[in-house]
Amino acid sequence: MTKRVLSLMLCLCMAVALVSTTAFAAATNISVTSAAYYNSGDVKSLNINFGWDTASASSRLTVMTKRLRSEGEAGTDKYYGDFTDLGYYGRAFSSWDEVLNNNDKFGMLYYADEHKMQSGKTNTLSLYFEEGDISLKKDGTYYLYLWTYYGGHYYPDNLFMVLQVKNGTFQFAPATGRNSYGNFTVLKGGVATTPEFKDVKKADYFFEPVNWAVEKGITNGTSNTAFSPNATCTRAQILTFLWRAAGSPAPTISNPYTDVKSSDYFYKVALWAKEKGIYNPGGSTFGPNALCTRASTVEYFWRFAGASSVTRVPFSDVAESSTLDKAVSWAVRKGITNGTGGTTFSPNATCTRAQIVTFLHRYYVTALDNSKLISDLTKAATQTVTSMTLDPNPPEDYRKQPDWYGSLTPAHKMSDERLLAEYENIQKVIEDFRKRDIYMSDGPYSRELDLWSEASRRGLLD
């Protein structure tokens, strides 16, 4: 009996220890690595790095931001006390939804997306503010609190960071304990401090774009000392970069995707991209982890900028009159990107983090001078085709041109030069459609077979 009692007491002690460890988990080594500001001088975004002292796979960080009323400002009942005993001002909340529904009690109207905590690693969090939330023109103190999620519930834990504006200077103090915070660090003159990444050198082509993107709050490093410029960008990441560069606008449509949750960092991004026509797959999946290619990159940028038409820039591996052709021509003439050598654009090559921020920097700050490239490509295309007029390429949507195949020049009526040019062109179109997963009816294949048969009959093919 005694052994059973001792065992029960030991289990209870272990349970208490486990709950205490989880409940009092805390962030460590908190620092603001960069900040961005609106033209009005209001704070736009912060990038924060921190450690985590508990190895709990179920812990998440939720920081309420976006309208933090300072002490004494209208709408705040009283001083922001410590969140304790699962409640606020002595009241216990039964669920996180109830907390949000009663947020007028403590003057905070928004909470950041959940952040998966990693013990023993650097965690990175980006906070975004609406214009007017934190103004450098008005002194104020703002409190950010930590909430953890475990066992199916949210629990208020402890003070995370204090933000302060004094005499037009923005500063912060990371929390050093449950109810205290350290010395304030000044972001001098309201200018963002840019982290020094060991993998970004002054001689790198992406040095200035990386620093610019971090300062503007478009992206941040993958750790305190690394940017990972050669890491491949995913669809969710590049669209997030574009979204932040656009000011992080709120979408107005409901979620149509089965693979996008409200807790995902790209939740608003996916909805915004669909709403604006930047990426609209037409199905129920978003595919956030799909690798970003040069083709998809320029198409996103092109649609982001309004999908305007420009004079064609001819690349040998981009089908004429296709959507990609229009996007590439626009991007090259805009000075966002160029080819990969000779007459090729390499649409299926994947893009890295460094390349994406460089494209953004060229779009917003300093564009490439592609005038010579455009001239050389135009001359090369003219010499290849020798002023020959080829039949139109198959449309990407056959419903818009159902009689395309029947309108083509018969293969037996073509000169040898024209026949080979048409055959090479239709092969490129088919290859491009396949890589981009565009539905093709029998028309393009029938056209390819007609041309191949006639060219073979004449002995023009090896």
N, C-alpha and C positions, 0 to 999 in steps of 0.2 A: 504493500500500500504506500509505504514511504517513497519507494522508487517511483511509483506512478505519480505521486504528488510532486516530487522533485522534477520529473520529466515534464509534467504539465507547467510547472513554474518556469523551467528553462525555456520551453516553447514560447510561453507568454513573454518572457524577457527578450527573446530573439525577435518576436513579432514587434514589440515596442521599439527595439533598436532599429529594425528595418523601417518602420513607419517614420521614426525620428530622422533616420538618415535620408529618407526620400523627401520628407517634408521640409527639411532644412538644407536641402541641396542648394548650392549657390554658384553664381558666376564668379570667375576669377580673372585677374589681369585684364580688366576692361579698359579699352582705349578707343577713342574716336580716330579713325585713320584718315578720314577725309570728310569734307562737307561741301554742299553746293547751295547757292543762294539765288533767289529771284532778283530781277532787276530792281525791285522795290527795296531790296535789302533784307527781306524776310528769309528765314531759313527754309530751304527746299528739301534737303535730304541729308542724312548722316549715314556713314558706313562705320560700323562698330565691330571690332574683333574682341573675343573674350574666350576664356577657358571655361571648363565645367568640371566640378570636383566630384561628381558622382557618376559611376558607371551604370546608368539606367537607360536601357533601350527605349523605355516608354516615356521618358521625360521630354517635354517640349517647352519652348519659351514663347510666351505671349506677352508682348509689351504694348500697353495701351498708349497710343500716340495721337497724332493728327488733330486734336483740339484739346490741348492740355491747358486749362485755365490756370493762371497763376494765382497765388494766394491773394485773397481780397478782391479779385476780379468778379464782376457780376456773374452769378450762376454757380459759384462755389459756396457750399454751405459753410465750410470751415477749413482749417488747416488740414493738409493731406497727412493724416496719421498713418501708422503702420497697418498693413493688411494682416489681421490675425484672426484665428479661430473661424476660418472660412467665411468671414463676413467683413463688414465695413461699418464704422460708427456703432459697433456693438450688435449689428444685425447679422444673422447667419443666412447665407443664400444656399438654396438647395441644389442649384445648377448654374452652369455658366450662362445659359440663356436668361436666367433670372437676373444675373448680374448685369448683362447687357440691357435688359429691359428697364433696369433701375439706374442706368448710368448717370442720370441727371443728379443723383444723390452725391456723386463725387466728381462731377464736372469733366468727365472724359467721354468723348463720343465715338471713339474708334479704337479698335485693337488691331495690332499687326497680325499677319498670318503666322500660323504655327511654325515653329522652327525646330527641326530635329536636333537634339543635343548630342554632342559627341564628347565623351570623357577622354582626356589625354590629348585632344586635338584642338586646333584653333577653330572656333565657331565664328562665322561672319553673318552679320545682320544688317540689312539696309532699311532705314526708317525714312518714310516720306511724309512730308507735311504739306498741307494746303496753304496757299498764300494767305497771310494774315494770322496764322497760328502762332508763330514765334517771330516777332519783329525785332530787328536790331535797333529800331527807333524808339522802343519802349522797354524800360527795365522790367524784368520779371523773372520768376523762378518756376521751373517746371519739373515735375517728379515723374519718373518712369519706374513702374513696378514690375516685378517678376512674378509670373504665374507658372506653375508646373502642372503637367497632366499625367496622371497615373491612376490605374485602377478604374478607368472609365469616368473620372471626374477631374475638374479643374480645381486647383487649390491656390489661393493667394499666398505667396511665399515671402518675398522681402523686397526692399528697395533695391533697384538695379542701378540707376544713375540719376543725377540731378543736372539739369541744364539751366543755365543762367545767362541773362543779358544784363550787363552793367555798363552804362555810359557808351552804348553802341558797340561794345565788345562781347562777342559770344564765347562762352566758356563752358566747361563741363567738369564734373567730379564723379568718378566711378564709386560705387558703393564698396565699403571695406568691411561691412558687417551687416547684421540684420537691421540695425536702426541707425547706422552711421555712414558717412561718406568721406572720402579723402579730400586732399587739397584740390582746388580748382586749377585746371589747365586752360590757358587762354589760347584761342585760335586768333592770333594777332590780327587786328584790323578787320576782322571778319573774313579773312582770306583762308581758304581751305589748306590744310596741311596734306601734302601728297606723300604716301608711303614710299620708301625706297625699296623697290623690288630688285632682288639679286639677279633675276633672270631678264631684266630690262636694262640694257646699256644705252649710253648716249649715242653710240654709233649705230644702233638698230633703227631700221626704217620706221618702226612702230613706237619709238621712244616718246615722241611728242603726242601721237594719238592716244597712247595708253594713259599718260598723265592727264591729258585733257578729259578723257572719258571718266576717269576716276574722280577728277575734280568736279565734273558736272553731275556726278551721281548716276551715271549710265551703267557703270559696272564697278567692280572692285577686284582686289586680288583674291587668290584662292587660299592665301594665308597672309600672315603679317609681312612676310619677306618674299612671296612668290606671286607672280601674275599668271604663270603658265601660258605664255603666248602661243605655244605650239599645240595646245590642247584643242581637239576638234570641237567646233561649235555645234550644238543641236538646234532643232527647230524652235524649241521653247526658249533657248538662250538668245538667239538672234532676234526673235520677235520681242523678247523682253527688253533688249537693248534699244530697239526702235521705239517701243512703248515709253520707256523712260525718257528717251531723247525728245519725245513728243509731249512730255510733261505728265506722264502717267495718267491719262484721261480715264474716267470711269465708264465702262461699257453700259449700255442700256438694254441689252438683250438678255434673255434667259440662257442658261447653259444647255447647248444642244449635244454635248459630247459625253460619251460613256467612259472615257479615259481621262477626264479632267474633273478633279474634286475642288471644292471651295477652299480646302486647306493647301492646295498646291500653290507654289509661289507664282506660277504662270496662269493662275485661274483667270484673273482679269485680262491678262495679256491675250489668252486664247479667244475670249469673247470679243475683245476689242478688235483683234485682227480679222475675225470673221465679220463683225459688224461693218468695218471699214473696207472690206473686200481685199485686204492685204493677203490673207490666206483663208480661203473658203473651200475646203475639200469637198463639200457637198454631202458627205456621209456623216456618220455618228461618231467617228474617231478623229482625234486631233494629231496623234502620233508625236508627242513632245520630244521623244528621244531620237527621232529620225535625224541622221547626220545632215548637216547643212552643206549643200553643194554650191558651186559658183553660179549655176543656173538658178537655183531657188533663191540665192542671195540677191541677185540683180532683179529677179521678178518681185521679191518682197519690197525692195527699195523703189522699184518702178511704180508699183501700185500705191505704196506709201506716199509717193510724191504726186499722185494723180493720174498715172498711166497715160502720159502725153505721148503723141506721135512725133517722131523726128525722122530725118533722112537716114536711110539705112547705112550701117557700117558693116560691110560684108566680111564675115569670118567663114572659113571653109568648113568648120564643124558646127555651124549654126544654120538650120534650115531657113531659107528665105520666107518672109511673110508669116512666120510662126510667132506665137506669143513671146517665146524666148528671144527671137530675133529683134522684136520691138523693144524688149526690156534691155537687151545687151546694147543695142544701138543707142538707146537713151543714156545708159550708164556710162558708156564710153564718151559720148559727147558731153555729158555732165562732168566728166573728169573724176568719176568715182573709182573706176577700175580700167584695166586695159587687157590686152591679150596675154598669152603665156609664151609667145614666141612665134615668129613667122606669121602665118595667117590663121592660127588656131586660137580659140578662146578657152578650150578645155572646160566645157560646161559641167562635166561630171566629177571634176576634182573637188574634194572636200575643202571647207574653209576652216581656218583656225580662229581662236579668240583675237589674236593680233591682227589678222586680216579684217575681221569684222569691225573692230574699233577704228582701224585705218580707213575703211570705207566710210564710216560715219564721220570721221574727221574731215575727209575730203568733201563730203556732202555739205557739212555745216561750216567748215573753216577754210581749208585750202584745197582747191581742186587741182587735179593733174592737167597739164597741157598736152592733150592728145591730138593736136592738130596734125603733126607729122605722121602719127600712127594711122589716123583716119585717111590721110592722103595716100599713104603707101598701100593700105588695104584696098582702097578704091581702085588704084592703078592695077594691083595684082588681080583683082576680080575682073577688071576690064580686059586684061591680057589673056586671062584664062577662058573667058567666054567669047572673046573677040567679037564683041557687039552682037552676039547671037541672042535671039529672043527665045527663051524656053517656055514651055507650057507652064501654067500655074501649078503650084504645089497643091496636094490634097488639103482640104480644110480640116481643122481640128474638130469641128462639129459638122458632121455630114448633113444634119438637118438644114443647115444654112446653104448648102450647095449640093443637093442630091444628084445633080446631073454632071458632076465634075468629070467622071471617067468617060462619059460619052462625048465630052467636048474636046478631048485631046487629039493632037495630030497623030494619025496612024504611023506606026513605026516604019513601015515599008516606004513611006513618002519622005523620010528624013535623009539628009546627007550623012556620011559616016561620022563626021565631026559632031554634028547635032545629035546623032543617035547615041554616041558615047557620052556626050555631055548630059543628055536626058537620063541615061541609065545610071551614071554616077550620082546625079542629083536625087533620083528617087530612092536609091539605096541609103543616102544620108538622111533623107526624110523618114524612112521606115525605122532606121536605127535610132533617130532622135525620138520618134513617137514611142518606141519600145522602152527606151530608158526613162522617159517621162510618164510611162504608163498611160498613154492616151489611146483610147479605143480606136481600132482601125477596122473598117469593113473589108470586103474582098478587093475593093478598088485599087489601093496602092500595090497589093501583091500581084493583081492581074496586070497592072501597068508594068511592074518590074519584069514579069514573065514575058510580056510582049516584047519589051526592049531587049531582054537577054536573048530571046529566040532569034530575033532579027539580026542582032549583032553576032551571034554564033554562026548563023547561016552565011553571013558575009565574011567570016573568019577574022573578026575584029577583036575577039577575046582570046586570051592565052589559054 
